[in-house]
């Protein structure tokens, strides 16, 4: 009997000890939960206040409905949480959340707690070029038929170059945009080309011939083969027969956009139309080996360079050279080098536009211009770099 009473007393003391430990454990658990809630509410209040004040500065005035929407958006998904716009003085505002819960009573604190955050941010808007570096080749028809439109074309191009300069400045990098001008008539000419070690002006033939026979497939295969490996056929301009221009010659890729403007100003019309020569030599401004031959400096990030070629003409080529080169895969080869092809037909017929479409593949890369106003519209699109608005935020 005495033994049983001892057991009962022992069980009673264990129960009392357990209860004595349980209460602090419950309080500690409740405190942990409350602290977690408070941290979450505090963080969300800070986020809501920051976002609302930035939106206020960006809009230029306080908007209570907009502020409330940020408060609602950041409100934690916890029962009995209430959001409140506490104060505001312009865009300097205090937003908070309050929470009433059983756990606050267990910690012997108030029946609710409140957290708030005050923010006054200033939003500064700057435009930064976020596009990749651009290498742009403009292949231009300077045949005799362009005589009546050449001055308008120059004005259009110079306006486009002004836009490129602005975008170059936005990029804050001198080599973000590089431009090449390839004028063509009956042929293409170069002057003081570094790969020739001769300062004179030459007509350059981009095709591969054997025994005076044109081979389209070999021409495509040799696209990036330079003069030191397979000699380029050269001749000097001859005023007595159509060959190439002695005054309007190739400008290699350059970041000096003033030099590009000067080249455009110097364009003179003469001769016939051989756009296939312009296309070949335009592509050779964008292929790796020929860029080295032209002594074009590397871009900052070779893998992310955007390469674009724009060819403008007002007529048809003589012979089947252009079609043969397309069929032999010249346009596909261009795409292998990551070159986007664009064509502007100025008053050309439907078959010429269809030819361009086969080469560009994407119909959006082919433009049909019926007058100089159309030319202005298309070149303003083509001579552009895509950039987004970047917001920089700083404390007021």
C-alpha positions in Angstrom: 0.0 0.0 0.0 2.8 2.4 0.9 4.5 1.5 -2.4 1.4 2.4 -4.5 1.2 5.8 -2.8 4.8 6.5 -3.7 4.1 5.7 -7.3 1.1 8.1 -7.4 3.2 10.9 -5.9 6.0 10.2 -8.4 3.5 10.5 -11.3 2.2 13.7 -9.9 5.6 15.3 -9.7 6.3 14.3 -13.3 3.1 15.9 -14.5 3.9 19.1 -12.7 7.4 19.2 -14.2 6.1 18.5 -17.7 3.5 21.4 -17.3 6.3 23.6 -16.0 8.3 22.9 -19.2 5.4 23.0 -21.6 4.4 26.6 -20.9 7.8 28.1 -21.8 7.9 25.8 -24.9 4.5 27.1 -26.1 5.5 30.7 -25.4 8.8 30.2 -27.2 7.0 28.6 -30.2 4.4 31.4 -30.2 7.2 34.0 -30.0 9.0 32.4 -33.0 5.8 32.5 -35.1 5.1 36.1 -34.1 8.6 37.2 -34.9 8.3 35.4 -38.3 5.1 37.2 -39.0 6.6 40.5 -37.9 9.6 40.0 -40.2 7.4 39.1 -43.1 5.1 42.1 -42.5 8.0 44.4 -42.2 9.6 43.3 -45.4 6.4 43.5 -47.3 5.6 47.0 -45.9 9.1 48.1 -47.1 8.5 46.6 -50.6 5.1 48.2 -50.9 6.3 51.6 -49.7 9.4 51.6 -52.0 7.3 50.5 -55.1 4.5 53.0 -54.4 6.9 55.9 -53.9 8.9 55.1 -57.0 5.6 54.9 -59.0 4.6 58.2 -57.5 7.8 59.9 -58.6 7.6 58.4 -62.0 4.0 59.5 -62.5 4.8 63.0 -61.1 2.0 63.1 -58.5 0.5 61.1 -55.6 -2.2 58.7 -56.6 -4.0 57.0 -53.6 -5.6 54.3 -55.7 -2.2 53.4 -57.2 -0.7 53.4 -53.7 -3.5 51.2 -52.4 -2.9 48.7 -55.3 0.8 48.3 -54.3 -0.3 47.9 -50.7 -2.8 45.2 -51.7 -0.3 43.5 -54.0 2.4 43.1 -51.3 0.0 42.2 -48.5 1.0 38.8 -47.0 -1.4 35.9 -47.3 -2.0 35.7 -43.6 -5.4 35.8 -41.9 -6.4 39.0 -40.1 -3.7 41.1 -41.7 -4.8 44.6 -42.7 -3.0 47.1 -44.8 -3.1 50.8 -44.2 -1.8 54.0 -45.8 -0.6 55.8 -42.7 0.7 59.1 -43.9 1.9 60.7 -47.1 3.5 64.0 -48.0 3.7 63.9 -51.7 5.7 60.8 -52.6 7.1 60.5 -49.1 4.7 57.9 -47.7 4.4 55.5 -44.9 2.6 52.2 -45.5 2.0 49.4 -42.9 0.3 46.1 -42.1 -1.2 45.1 -38.8 -2.0 41.6 -37.5 -4.3 40.5 -34.7 -3.8 36.8 -33.6 -4.0 34.5 -30.6 -0.3 34.2 -30.6 0.2 37.8 -29.5 -1.8 37.1 -26.3 0.4 34.1 -25.6 3.5 36.2 -25.6 1.9 38.6 -23.1 2.2 41.4 -25.6 -0.5 43.7 -27.1 -3.4 41.9 -28.9 -2.0 43.2 -32.2 1.2 44.5 -33.7 1.9 47.0 -36.4 4.8 47.3 -38.8 5.3 50.2 -41.3 7.9 51.4 -43.7 8.5 54.9 -45.1 10.0 55.5 -48.5 10.8 58.5 -50.7 12.4 57.3 -53.9 13.3 59.3 -57.0 13.0 57.7 -60.4 15.5 58.9 -63.0 14.8 57.8 -66.6 17.8 57.2 -68.9 18.0 55.5 -72.3 20.6 52.8 -72.6 21.3 50.7 -75.7 20.6 47.1 -74.7 21.1 45.7 -78.1 24.2 43.8 -79.3 26.9 45.7 -81.1 26.0 46.3 -84.8 27.9 45.8 -88.0 25.9 47.3 -90.8 26.7 47.2 -94.5 24.8 49.4 -96.9 25.1 48.3 -100.5 24.0 51.1 -102.8 23.0 51.3 -106.5 24.9 54.2 -108.1 24.0 53.3 -111.7 23.1 56.0 -114.1 19.4 55.4 -113.6 19.7 56.6 -110.0 20.8 60.1 -111.2 17.4 61.8 -110.5 17.2 60.3 -107.0 20.8 60.3 -105.8 20.6 63.6 -103.9 17.4 62.5 -102.1 19.1 59.2 -101.3 22.1 61.0 -99.8 19.8 63.2 -97.6 17.9 60.1 -96.4 21.1 58.2 -95.6 22.6 61.2 -93.8 19.5 61.5 -91.6 19.9 57.8 -90.8 23.5 58.3 -89.9 22.6 61.1 -87.5 20.2 58.6 -85.8 23.0 56.0 -85.6 25.3 58.6 -84.0 22.7 59.3 -81.3 22.4 55.6 -80.7 26.2 55.2 -80.6 26.2 57.9 -77.9 23.5 56.1 -76.0 25.6 53.0 -76.0 28.5 54.9 -74.5 30.9 52.9 -76.7 32.7 54.1 -79.8 32.6 50.8 -81.5 29.0 49.8 -80.7 28.0 50.6 -84.3 30.2 50.1 -87.4 29.0 50.9 -90.9 30.3 50.1 -94.3 29.2 51.6 -97.7 29.5 49.5 -100.8 28.5 51.5 -103.9 28.0 49.4 -107.1 27.3 50.2 -110.7 28.7 47.9 -113.4 31.1 46.7 -110.7 32.5 47.5 -107.3 35.7 49.5 -106.8 38.2 49.7 -103.9 40.8 52.3 -103.1 44.0 51.8 -101.1 42.7 48.4 -99.9 45.1 47.1 -97.2 44.9 43.5 -98.7 46.3 44.8 -102.0 49.3 46.8 -100.7 48.5 49.2 -103.6 47.0 52.7 -103.0 45.4 52.9 -106.4 41.7 52.4 -107.3 40.7 49.1 -108.7 37.6 47.4 -110.0 37.3 44.1 -108.1 35.4 41.0 -109.3 33.9 38.9 -106.6 33.1 36.0 -108.8 35.2 32.9 -109.5 35.8 32.3 -113.1 37.8 29.7 -115.1 38.6 30.2 -118.7 36.2 33.2 -118.7 33.4 31.0 -117.5 31.4 32.0 -114.3 31.1 29.3 -111.6 28.4 30.2 -109.1 29.1 27.3 -106.7 32.8 28.1 -106.6 32.0 31.8 -106.0 29.9 30.8 -103.0 32.5 28.4 -101.7 35.2 31.1 -102.0 33.1 33.8 -100.3 35.5 34.1 -97.2 38.7 33.2 -99.1 40.9 36.2 -99.3 43.1 37.6 -102.0 46.3 36.1 -100.6 44.9 32.6 -101.2 42.8 33.0 -104.3 43.6 36.1 -106.3 40.8 38.6 -106.9 40.4 39.6 -110.5 41.4 43.3 -110.7 41.2 46.0 -113.3 41.4 49.8 -113.3 38.4 52.0 -113.9 38.1 53.0 -117.6 36.0 56.0 -118.5 35.7 54.7 -122.1 33.9 51.6 -121.1 31.6 50.6 -118.2 33.6 48.9 -115.4 33.3 50.5 -112.0 33.4 53.9 -110.4 36.7 55.7 -110.0 35.1 58.2 -107.5 32.6 56.1 -105.4 34.5 53.2 -103.9 34.1 50.8 -101.0 34.3 52.2 -97.4 35.3 49.3 -95.1 33.5 48.9 -91.8 34.3 51.8 -89.5 33.0 53.3 -86.3 33.8 56.8 -87.6 30.3 57.8 -88.7 31.6 61.2 -89.9 33.6 59.2 -92.4 30.5 57.4 -93.4 28.7 60.7 -94.0 31.6 61.9 -96.2 31.5 58.7 -98.2 27.7 59.2 -98.8 28.3 62.8 -99.9 30.9 61.7 -102.4 28.6 59.2 -104.3 28.3 59.8 -108.0 26.1 58.0 -110.5 27.5 56.1 -113.5 27.4 52.8 -115.3 25.0 49.9 -115.3 23.7 47.6 -112.6 25.5 44.6 -111.0 24.0 44.2 -107.6 25.4 40.7 -107.3 28.9 42.2 -107.1 27.7 44.6 -104.5 26.1 41.7 -102.5 29.3 39.6 -102.7 31.6 42.5 -101.5 29.0 43.6 -98.9 29.1 40.1 -97.4 32.9 40.2 -97.5 32.7 43.0 -95.0 31.1 40.7 -92.5 33.0 37.4 -92.9 35.9 36.7 -90.5 38.8 36.3 -92.9 37.9 39.3 -95.0 37.4 41.4 -91.9 41.1 40.6 -91.1 42.1 41.4 -94.6 40.3 44.8 -94.4 41.9 45.3 -91.0 38.6 45.8 -89.3 39.2 45.7 -85.5 37.3 43.1 -83.5 34.1 44.0 -81.6 34.0 43.8 -77.9 32.0 40.6 -78.0 32.3 38.7 -81.3 29.7 36.2 -80.4 27.0 38.8 -79.8 27.5 41.1 -82.8 24.4 41.8 -84.9 25.4 41.7 -88.6 23.0 43.3 -91.1 23.3 44.0 -94.8 20.9 46.3 -96.7 21.0 46.3 -100.5 19.2 49.1 -102.4 18.7 49.1 -106.2 16.4 50.6 -108.7 16.8 48.0 -111.5 17.6 44.5 -112.6 21.0 43.0 -113.0 22.2 42.0 -116.5 22.6 38.3 -117.0 21.6 35.5 -114.6 24.4 36.0 -112.0 22.1 36.9 -109.1 19.7 34.0 -109.7 22.6 31.6 -110.1 24.2 32.7 -106.9 21.0 32.3 -105.0 20.6 28.8 -106.4 24.2 28.0 -105.5 23.5 28.9 -101.8 25.0 32.4 -101.4 22.1 33.7 -99.3 22.2 30.5 -97.2 25.9 31.0 -96.7 25.3 34.6 -95.5 22.9 33.3 -92.9 25.5 30.8 -91.7 27.6 33.8 -90.8 24.7 35.3 -88.9 24.1 38.0 -91.5 20.5 39.4 -91.7 19.8 40.3 -95.4 17.5 43.2 -96.3 16.6 44.5 -99.7 15.0 47.7 -100.9 13.7 47.8 -104.4 13.2 51.3 -105.6 10.6 51.2 -108.4 11.6 47.6 -109.4 9.3 45.0 -110.9 7.7 42.1 -109.2 10.2 39.5 -110.5 13.0 41.5 -108.9 11.1 41.6 -105.5 10.5 37.9 -105.8 14.2 37.4 -106.3 15.0 39.4 -103.2 12.4 37.4 -101.2 14.0 34.1 -102.2 17.4 35.5 -100.9 16.1 37.1 -97.7 13.7 34.2 -97.0 11.8 36.5 -94.5 9.4 38.7 -96.5 9.8 41.3 -93.8 13.4 41.8 -95.1 12.2 43.0 -98.5 10.8 46.5 -99.1 9.2 48.0 -102.2 9.7 51.7 -102.5 7.8 53.7 -105.2 9.2 57.1 -104.2 11.8 58.8 -102.0 9.3 59.1 -99.2 9.0 55.3 -99.1 12.9 55.2 -99.2 13.0 57.5 -96.2 10.5 55.4 -94.3 12.3 52.1 -95.0 15.8 53.4 -94.3 14.7 55.0 -91.0 13.7 51.5 -90.0 16.7 49.7 -91.3 19.3 52.2 -90.0 18.2 51.8 -86.4 19.3 50.0 -83.3 16.7 48.6 -81.0 17.1 49.9 -77.4 14.9 49.9 -74.3 14.3 52.5 -71.6 16.2 51.7 -68.4 15.1 53.1 -65.1 17.8 54.1 -62.6 16.5 54.6 -59.0 18.2 56.7 -56.4 17.2 58.1 -53.0 15.9 61.6 -53.0 
